[in-house]
Amino acid sequence: MRPNVQAMSNQSSSVTEFLLRGFSDTEELQSLHFIAFLIIYLLALIENLLIITVIIYSHQLHKPMYFFLANLALQDLGSISVSVPKSMANSLMNTKTISYNGCICQVFFFVFFTVSHFFLLGIMAYDRYVAICNPLHYETMMNKKACIQMAISVWITGLLCSAVYTGSTFTIEFCSNDINQFFCEIPELFKIACSDTYLIALCVLYVGASVAFINLILIVYSYVQIFRSVLRIPSTQGKQKAFSTCLPHLIVISLYFVSGTFAYLKPTSMSLSSMDLVVSMFYCMLPPIMNPFIYSIRNRELKMAFWNLTVNLFPHFLANFHWSDDGF
């Protein structure tokens, strides 16, 4: 039986479940929500698994840039798998509940994948900086051991931040169990906190935001140096090649940072329920779908590797298919 919100005491221990009220209660709209989320999830799943598979099985892609891209795809898979399947299951079963422990798990893993994702973008910017600004030292600075250490540090940073954020968030006393979102999200949990019990968690969040801002400054500095180096390249073809490896990354960073900043640094007093929902869908579901597309659309090396893998897997089906240099 669902707890009575009005009779609920001001203790978080009295909350045994939360109600995710992000979407309409109308049965037809819930069916539409399920179908839309299913398509989005399957699309993200297929795209990111393809990226990971192609990079693993293509020796020509065993380079730092693609190693980090595979990690990025894994993080995208994790972040969308944390929130979307539960929302789909609730729509299918015509319910809106999520257990208290389930909400903790959603917050923990979503923050884990999101934070590690953001810091990995910083590592990828550094990789492009070294490749373009210090090409003679690239193999030395971005050797296999260094790349593995960078990737491990990113995952550990995400794990530590997630543990701190989740632990501080669930010290909050909740006066309601209604979450105006389709998954458990820290800003929405702050909105149902009792009095000022969320201040400690809020301070932790803003400290983390300050660290993320420093990371952003380093990314911006890297790209300022990159663009200065690219503009000094004499050939037009060389400039285009350099920009083609940097612009997708810059687009991903911009979209991710703008939407995430709005969701997490917006004052909790602002009441923009519909906008909050749209923005959360934007940074929760759009990156896992768009990142593989953005990184591969102008990357001939990645597309060639995908084609070669397809030929090896389906040799008889593609035996009569003729490849042309401008086929993609």
C-alpha positions in Angstrom: 0.0 0.0 0.0 1.4 3.4 -0.9 2.3 5.7 2.0 0.0 8.7 2.6 2.0 11.8 1.7 0.0 14.1 3.9 0.5 11.9 7.0 4.1 11.3 6.3 6.4 12.3 9.1 9.5 14.4 8.5 11.9 11.5 8.5 13.5 10.0 5.4 13.2 6.6 7.0 9.4 6.8 6.7 9.7 7.0 2.9 9.8 3.4 1.6 9.2 4.2 -2.0 9.1 7.2 -4.4 6.5 8.1 -7.0 8.0 9.1 -10.4 5.5 11.5 -11.8 7.4 12.6 -14.9 4.7 11.7 -17.4 1.0 11.6 -17.8 -1.3 9.1 -16.1 -3.3 8.6 -19.3 -3.0 5.0 -20.5 -2.6 6.0 -24.2 0.2 8.4 -23.4 1.9 5.8 -21.2 1.8 3.4 -24.2 3.3 6.1 -26.4 5.9 6.8 -23.7 6.9 3.1 -23.6 7.2 2.8 -27.4 9.2 6.0 -27.7 11.6 5.1 -24.9 12.0 1.5 -26.3 13.0 2.9 -29.7 15.4 5.4 -28.1 17.0 2.7 -25.9 17.4 0.1 -28.6 18.9 2.7 -30.9 21.4 3.8 -28.2 22.2 0.1 -27.4 22.8 -0.8 -31.0 24.9 2.2 -31.8 27.2 2.0 -28.8 27.6 -1.7 -28.9 28.6 -1.3 -32.6 31.2 1.3 -31.7 32.7 -0.8 -28.9 32.7 -4.0 -31.1 34.3 -2.3 -34.1 37.0 -0.7 -31.9 37.8 -4.0 -30.1 38.0 -6.1 -33.3 39.7 -3.6 -35.6 43.5 -3.5 -35.0 43.8 -0.3 -37.0 41.6 1.4 -34.4 43.8 0.4 -31.5 44.8 4.0 -30.9 44.3 6.3 -27.9 41.5 8.3 -29.5 39.5 5.1 -30.2 40.3 3.6 -26.9 38.8 6.6 -25.1 35.9 6.5 -27.5 35.1 2.9 -26.6 35.1 4.0 -22.9 32.8 6.8 -23.8 30.4 4.4 -25.5 30.4 2.2 -22.4 29.5 5.1 -20.2 26.7 6.1 -22.6 25.3 2.6 -22.4 25.5 2.7 -18.6 23.9 6.1 -18.1 20.9 5.4 -20.4 20.4 1.9 -18.9 20.1 3.3 -15.4 17.1 5.4 -16.0 15.2 4.4 -19.2 14.4 0.7 -18.6 12.8 1.4 -15.2 10.7 4.2 -16.7 9.6 1.8 -19.5 8.7 -0.9 -17.0 6.6 1.5 -15.0 4.7 2.5 -18.1 4.2 -1.1 -19.2 2.9 -2.1 -15.7 0.9 1.2 -15.3 2.7 2.1 -12.1 5.0 5.0 -11.0 6.7 3.6 -8.0 10.4 3.0 -7.3 11.7 1.6 -4.0 13.9 3.7 -1.7 16.8 1.4 -2.4 16.1 1.4 -6.1 16.2 5.2 -6.1 19.6 5.2 -4.3 20.9 2.8 -7.0 19.6 5.0 -9.8 21.3 8.1 -8.3 24.5 6.3 -7.6 25.0 4.7 -11.0 23.7 7.7 -12.9 26.1 10.1 -11.2 28.9 7.5 -11.6 28.5 7.3 -15.4 27.8 11.0 -15.8 30.7 12.2 -13.8 33.2 9.7 -15.4 31.8 10.7 -18.8 32.5 14.4 -18.2 36.1 13.8 -17.0 36.7 11.4 -19.9 35.7 14.3 -22.3 38.6 16.2 -20.6 41.0 13.4 -21.2 39.9 13.2 -24.9 40.5 16.9 -25.3 44.0 16.4 -23.9 44.6 13.6 -26.3 43.7 15.9 -29.3 45.8 18.6 -27.8 48.9 16.4 -27.7 48.2 14.9 -31.1 47.9 18.3 -32.8 50.1 20.6 -30.7 52.9 18.1 -29.9 52.7 15.4 -32.6 56.4 14.4 -32.2 55.8 13.5 -28.6 52.4 11.9 -29.1 53.5 8.3 -29.0 55.6 8.9 -25.9 53.0 10.9 -24.0 50.0 8.8 -25.0 51.5 5.3 -24.8 49.4 2.3 -23.9 50.2 2.4 -20.1 49.4 6.1 -19.9 46.1 5.7 -21.7 45.0 2.8 -19.4 46.0 4.8 -16.3 44.0 7.8 -17.5 41.0 5.7 -18.2 41.2 4.0 -14.8 41.6 7.4 -13.1 38.4 8.6 -14.8 36.4 5.6 -13.7 37.7 5.9 -10.1 36.9 9.6 -10.0 33.4 8.9 -11.1 33.0 6.1 -8.4 34.3 8.4 -5.6 32.1 11.3 -6.7 29.1 9.1 -7.0 29.6 7.7 -3.5 30.0 11.1 -2.0 27.0 12.6 -3.8 24.7 9.7 -3.2 25.7 9.4 0.5 25.2 13.1 1.1 21.9 13.2 -0.8 20.3 10.4 1.1 21.1 12.0 4.5 18.2 14.3 3.5 14.9 14.1 5.4 12.1 13.9 2.8 8.7 15.5 3.4 7.2 14.0 0.3 7.8 11.0 -2.0 6.6 12.7 -5.2 9.4 13.1 -7.7 8.5 15.2 -10.7 10.8 13.3 -13.0 10.9 9.9 -14.9 13.9 8.8 -12.8 15.5 9.6 -9.4 17.5 12.8 -9.9 19.4 14.8 -7.3 17.8 18.2 -8.1 14.3 16.8 -7.9 15.2 15.1 -4.6 16.2 18.5 -3.2 12.8 19.8 -4.1 11.0 17.4 -1.7 13.5 17.8 1.1 12.4 19.0 4.5 13.4 22.5 5.5 17.2 23.0 5.2 18.3 19.4 5.6 19.6 19.4 2.0 22.1 22.2 2.6 25.0 19.8 3.2 24.2 17.8 0.1 23.8 21.1 -1.9 27.2 22.2 -0.7 28.8 18.9 -1.8 27.1 19.3 -5.2 28.4 22.8 -5.7 31.9 21.8 -4.7 31.7 19.1 -7.3 30.4 21.6 -9.8 33.5 23.8 -9.1 35.8 20.9 -9.9 33.8 20.2 -13.1 34.2 23.9 -14.0 38.0 23.6 -13.6 37.9 20.6 -15.9 35.9 22.7 -18.4 38.5 25.5 -18.2 41.2 22.9 -19.1 39.2 21.7 -22.0 38.7 25.2 -23.3 42.4 26.0 -22.9 43.2 22.8 -24.8 41.0 23.8 -27.7 42.3 27.3 -27.8 45.8 25.9 -28.3 44.5 23.3 -30.8 42.8 26.0 -33.0 45.9 28.2 -32.9 48.0 25.2 -34.1 45.4 24.2 -36.8 45.3 27.8 -38.2 49.1 27.6 -38.7 48.8 24.5 -40.8 49.6 25.6 -44.4 47.5 23.1 -46.3 43.7 23.3 -46.5 43.5 19.5 -46.4 45.5 19.4 -43.2 43.3 21.9 -41.5 40.2 20.0 -42.5 41.6 16.7 -41.2 42.5 18.3 -37.9 39.2 20.0 -37.5 37.3 16.8 -38.4 38.9 15.0 -35.3 38.1 17.9 -33.0 34.8 19.4 -33.9 32.7 16.3 -33.0 34.3 16.2 -29.6 33.6 20.0 -29.1 30.0 19.6 -30.1 29.5 16.7 -27.6 31.1 18.8 -24.8 28.9 21.8 -25.5 25.6 19.9 -25.6 26.5 17.9 -22.5 27.7 20.9 -20.4 24.8 23.2 -21.3 22.0 20.8 -20.4 23.8 19.4 -17.4 24.5 22.9 -16.0 20.8 23.9 -16.4 19.6 20.7 -14.6 22.1 20.6 -11.7 23.0 24.3 -11.0 19.5 25.8 -11.5 18.2 27.1 -8.1 15.7 24.6 -6.6 13.2 27.4 -6.1 12.7 27.8 -9.8 9.6 26.0 -10.9 10.0 24.9 -14.5 8.6 21.4 -14.3 8.0 20.8 -18.0 11.4 22.4 -18.9 13.2 20.3 -16.2 11.7 17.1 -17.8 12.8 18.1 -21.3 16.3 19.1 -20.2 16.7 15.8 -18.3 15.6 13.8 -21.3 18.1 15.9 -23.3 21.2 15.1 -21.3 20.1 11.6 -20.2 19.1 10.2 -23.6 20.5 12.4 -26.4 24.2 11.8 -25.8 24.0 8.0 -25.9 22.2 8.3 -29.3 24.1 11.2 -30.8 27.7 10.5 -29.6 28.2 7.5 -31.9 26.7 9.4 -34.8 28.7 12.6 -34.2 32.0 10.8 -33.8 31.6 8.5 -36.8 29.8 10.7 -39.4 33.0 12.2 -40.8 35.5 9.6 -39.5 36.5 7.6 -42.5 38.8 5.3 -40.5 36.0 4.2 -38.2 33.6 3.6 -41.1 36.2 1.6 -43.0 36.8 -0.5 -39.9 33.0 -1.1 -39.6 32.8 -2.1 -43.3 35.7 -4.5 -42.9 34.2 -6.1 -39.9 30.8 -6.5 -41.7 32.6 -8.1 -44.6 34.3 -10.6 -42.3 31.1 -11.4 -40.6 28.9 -11.7 -43.7 31.3 -12.7 -46.5 28.7 -14.5 -48.7 26.0 -11.9 -48.4 28.4 -9.1 -49.4 30.4 -11.1 -52.0 28.9 -9.2 -54.9 28.9 -5.8 -53.3 31.4 -3.5 -54.8 33.1 -0.9 -52.6 33.9 2.6 -54.0 36.1 5.2 -52.4 33.3 7.7 -52.1 30.8 5.0 -51.0 30.1 6.8 -47.7 
